[in-house]
Structure formats: C-alpha cells, structure tokens
Amino acid sequence: MGNKIYVGGLPYTTTDGQLEEIFSTHGTVESARVITDKFTGQSRGFGFVEMSSGGEAQKAIDALNNTQVDGRTLTVNEAKPQENRSGFGGGAGRREGSGGRRNRY
C-alpha cells in the first residue's frame, strides 16, 4: 500500500486546506492538493492526498470512501501512478489529412 490517495467526487468549492483537514483526523497529511483547470483555475472535483505512511493512508481510505461532503459522495482509493503522456495527443497528430500515410514527395 502506497501513501498517496486519490479523492474523487469533491465539491467544486473544496480548497487544499479543507482537503487536508478532512484527512488529518486519520493521520499525518504530508500534502493535499485539489486539481484545478489550468485555464480557469476552477476545481475539477478531484484531488490527491499524501499521508505519512501506507497504514495511515489505508485507514483514511477505509474511513472516508463513500462518505458525504457537502452533498457529494467521495470516492477514495489508492492513487495509481500517472501514465506518461506525449505532447501530440492521440497519435494521428499532424498526419490527419493523409489517411495516416506519409507523403514522400
């Protein structure tokens, strides 16, 4: 069990501090971050919490998964490693108009 937790279903008004407060009753919170849209700055409704140990993380998951915060049901589980993403978004990229074949001339 890792010590990084995914938290989904957050109210859009939740701040990093409020997220930390929710989890701090279940152990030592190393970091708490609500993910925001990079253009508008508005919450995307999920975040990540890092606890000081895997045992504390599991305790928080068990206690908080499927609980209600401001009328929304939280989904709390172990965070999965972030997948590598290329900067080209999907593979077709620049060759879209050529049916996927490269023009030799």
Residue frames relative to the residue before (quaternion, step in Angstrom):
aa qw qx qy qz dx dy dz
M 1.0000 0.0000 0.0000 0.0000 0.00 0.00 0.00
G 0.3160 -0.7375 0.5700 0.1770 3.55 -0.83 1.04
N 0.4773 -0.6794 0.4713 0.2973 3.54 -1.23 0.04
K 0.5728 0.5562 -0.3939 0.4555 3.60 1.25 0.30
I 0.1549 -0.8157 0.5573 0.0082 3.54 -0.81 1.12
Y 0.2999 -0.7062 0.6155 0.1804 3.54 -1.13 0.82
V 0.0643 -0.7830 0.6184 0.0187 3.58 -0.96 0.89
G 0.0329 -0.8063 0.5901 -0.0224 3.58 -0.52 1.20
G 0.7334 0.4268 -0.3093 0.4293 3.54 -1.29 0.31
L 0.3461 0.7548 -0.4959 0.2540 3.58 1.19 0.40
P 0.5189 -0.5792 0.5073 0.3714 3.58 -1.12 0.57
Y 0.5508 -0.6577 0.4064 0.3145 3.58 -0.99 0.80
T 0.6400 0.5220 -0.3224 0.4625 3.59 1.27 -0.19
T 0.4595 0.7055 -0.4377 0.3156 3.60 1.27 -0.11
T 0.2348 -0.7618 0.5913 0.1224 3.56 -0.99 0.92
D 0.6833 -0.4492 0.3662 0.4441 3.57 -1.31 0.17
G 0.6605 0.5255 -0.3008 0.4440 3.58 0.95 -0.90
Q 0.6581 0.4937 -0.3102 0.4765 3.59 0.97 -0.81
L 0.6260 0.5297 -0.3327 0.4656 3.59 1.03 -0.77
E 0.6443 0.5120 -0.3118 0.4750 3.58 0.97 -0.85
E 0.6464 0.5332 -0.3140 0.4465 3.58 0.97 -0.86
I 0.6262 0.5477 -0.3303 0.4459 3.60 0.98 -0.86
F 0.7592 0.4026 -0.1995 0.4709 3.58 0.90 -0.96
S 0.5765 0.6401 -0.3765 0.3409 3.60 1.11 -0.55
T 0.6002 0.5582 -0.3725 0.4353 3.61 1.16 -0.36
H 0.7122 0.4352 -0.2433 0.4942 3.59 1.28 -0.24
G 0.7917 -0.1796 0.0999 0.5753 3.59 1.27 0.17
T 0.6631 -0.4911 0.3841 0.4143 3.54 -1.33 -0.12
V 0.2367 -0.7735 0.5777 0.1092 3.55 -0.72 1.14
E 0.2960 -0.7579 0.5608 0.1533 3.56 -0.73 1.12
S 0.7776 -0.1344 0.0980 0.6063 3.58 1.04 -0.80
A 0.0600 -0.7638 0.6418 0.0328 3.55 -1.24 0.56
R 0.0573 0.8199 -0.5617 0.0951 3.56 -0.68 1.09
V 0.2464 -0.7257 0.6276 0.1367 3.53 -0.88 1.05
I 0.3610 -0.7393 0.5280 0.2105 3.59 -0.80 0.99
T 0.1226 -0.8053 0.5795 0.0242 3.54 -0.88 1.03
D 0.5817 -0.5539 0.4676 0.3691 3.53 -1.29 0.44
K 0.4451 -0.7369 0.4345 0.2648 3.59 -0.70 1.00
F 0.6839 0.4698 -0.2992 0.4713 3.60 1.17 -0.35
T 0.7850 0.3175 -0.1676 0.5049 3.60 0.90 -0.90
G 0.3942 -0.7246 0.4765 0.3041 3.59 1.17 -0.51
Q 0.5096 0.6524 -0.4119 0.3809 3.60 1.29 0.00
S 0.5898 -0.5874 0.4285 0.3514 3.55 -1.11 0.75
R 0.3286 -0.7321 0.5627 0.1987 3.56 -1.14 0.69
G 0.5889 -0.6337 0.3455 0.3637 3.60 1.27 0.18
F 0.7459 0.2735 -0.2325 0.5611 3.57 1.20 0.37
G 0.0372 -0.8020 0.5961 0.0100 3.53 -1.28 0.31
F 0.3661 -0.7038 0.5648 0.2272 3.51 -1.38 -0.10
V 0.1146 -0.7640 0.6330 0.0489 3.52 -1.11 0.81
E 0.1490 -0.7663 0.6178 0.0938 3.54 -1.01 0.83
M 0.2092 -0.7769 0.5873 0.0882 3.54 -0.71 1.15
S 0.6217 -0.5857 0.3709 0.3646 3.59 -1.21 0.39
S 0.8017 0.0794 -0.0622 0.5892 3.62 1.19 -0.35
G 0.6369 -0.5363 0.4029 0.3801 3.53 -1.29 0.39
G 0.6242 0.5474 -0.3335 0.4466 3.59 1.08 -0.70
E 0.6600 0.4854 -0.3012 0.4880 3.58 0.99 -0.82
A 0.6200 0.5373 -0.3403 0.4594 3.57 1.05 -0.75
Q 0.6659 0.4925 -0.3081 0.4681 3.61 0.90 -0.89
K 0.6241 0.5382 -0.3324 0.4587 3.59 1.01 -0.79
A 0.6672 0.4933 -0.2949 0.4738 3.59 0.95 -0.88
I 0.6298 0.5269 -0.3346 0.4625 3.60 0.98 -0.83
D 0.6761 0.5018 -0.2935 0.4526 3.58 0.84 -1.00
A 0.7129 0.4697 -0.2587 0.4520 3.58 0.97 -0.85
L 0.8075 0.3583 -0.1506 0.4437 3.59 0.92 -0.86
N 0.5214 0.6345 -0.4355 0.3687 3.63 1.13 -0.34
N 0.8418 0.1180 -0.1520 0.5044 3.58 -0.97 1.01
T 0.4743 0.6253 -0.4814 0.3902 3.60 1.10 0.59
Q 0.4721 -0.6825 0.4927 0.2618 3.57 -1.27 0.41
V 0.0054 0.7414 -0.6710 -0.0056 3.54 -1.14 0.80
D 0.8389 -0.1140 0.0258 0.5316 3.57 -0.59 1.18
G 0.7476 -0.4316 0.2146 0.4569 3.58 0.91 0.95
R 0.6626 0.4583 -0.3158 0.5012 3.60 1.23 0.08
T 0.3859 -0.7248 0.5282 0.2162 3.56 -1.03 0.84
L 0.3402 -0.7600 0.5250 0.1762 3.55 -0.76 1.09
T 0.1834 -0.7044 0.6717 0.1377 3.50 -1.24 0.65
V 0.0226 0.8137 -0.5751 0.0816 3.56 -0.48 1.21
N 0.2442 0.7585 -0.5768 0.1797 3.57 -0.71 1.09
E 0.6913 -0.4520 0.3453 0.4456 3.55 -1.32 0.12
A 0.4396 -0.6936 0.5059 0.2640 3.56 -0.91 0.94
K 0.3429 -0.7117 0.5764 0.2089 3.54 -1.05 0.82
P 0.5908 -0.5680 0.4162 0.3938 3.61 -1.10 0.56
Q 0.5114 -0.6453 0.4729 0.3138 3.56 -1.05 0.78
E 0.4068 -0.7042 0.5288 0.2429 3.56 -0.96 0.93
N 0.5131 -0.6130 0.4967 0.3381 3.54 -1.16 0.61
R 0.1050 -0.7899 0.6024 0.0463 3.54 -0.93 0.91
S 0.3507 -0.7170 0.5573 0.2288 3.54 -0.96 0.87
G 0.5622 -0.6263 0.4320 0.3242 3.54 -1.23 0.36
F 0.6299 0.5828 -0.3285 0.3945 3.60 1.24 -0.03
G 0.3663 -0.8095 0.4215 0.1812 3.59 1.25 0.04
G 0.8878 -0.0670 -0.0141 0.4551 3.55 0.25 1.18
G 0.5760 -0.6496 0.3679 0.3329 3.59 1.13 -0.06
A 0.6677 0.4913 -0.3309 0.4509 3.65 0.86 -0.81
G 0.0356 0.8870 -0.4603 0.0088 3.51 1.09 -0.87
R 0.8707 -0.0675 0.0823 0.4802 3.50 -0.74 -1.13
R 0.6794 0.5136 -0.2960 0.4324 3.60 1.12 -0.49
E 0.2648 0.8287 -0.4718 0.1434 3.56 1.23 0.16
G 0.7481 0.4323 -0.2357 0.4448 3.59 0.81 -0.94
S 0.6942 0.4927 -0.2841 0.4413 3.62 1.14 -0.29
G 0.5451 -0.6419 0.3974 0.3647 3.59 1.18 0.33
G 0.6744 -0.5167 0.2911 0.4398 3.58 1.17 0.51
R 0.6194 0.5232 -0.3569 0.4639 3.61 1.26 -0.07
R 0.4257 -0.6828 0.5293 0.2690 3.54 -1.12 0.63
N 0.3794 -0.6999 0.5569 0.2367 3.53 -1.01 0.78
R 0.3298 -0.7820 0.4992 0.1746 3.60 -0.59 1.13
Y 0.7550 0.3962 -0.2090 0.4789 3.61 1.08 -0.53
